[in-house]
């Protein structure tokens, strides 16, 4: 099916879950640059107000206190979305 070939979310998910945890932030950042997503981190430790790391990519958004947590949450949410699409 062409939809499976062009499902960039599923292809990125399959690729990123196989990466070492240390390589995942670069993969996300590059994917955001290539596809127009959002990857926001606090500017520094003196940031006034609470601010979470935000990743919004391929129609999936996730947040976390750290980059690792936001990436893990994005992967978990993407898995839910992909499974829902497959079972629909």
Rosetta blueprint (number, residue, H / E / L):
1 X L
2 X H
3 X H
4 X H
5 X H
6 X L
7 X L
8 X H
9 X H
10 X H
11 X H
12 X H
13 X H
14 X H
15 X H
16 X H
17 X L
18 X L
19 X L
20 X L
21 X H
22 X H
23 X H
24 X H
25 X H
26 X H
27 X H
28 X H
29 X H
30 X H
31 X H
32 X H
33 X H
34 X H
35 X H
36 X L
37 X L
38 X E
39 X E
40 X E
41 X L
42 X L
43 X L
44 X L
45 X L
46 X L
47 X L
48 X L
49 X L
50 X L
51 X L
52 X L
53 X E
54 X E
55 X E
56 X E
57 X E
58 X L
59 X L
60 X E
61 X E
62 X E
63 X E
64 X E
65 X L
66 X L
67 X H
68 X H
69 X H
70 X H
71 X H
72 X H
73 X H
74 X H
75 X H
76 X H
77 X H
78 X H
79 X H
80 X H
81 X H
82 X H
83 X H
84 X H
85 X H
86 X H
87 X H
88 X L
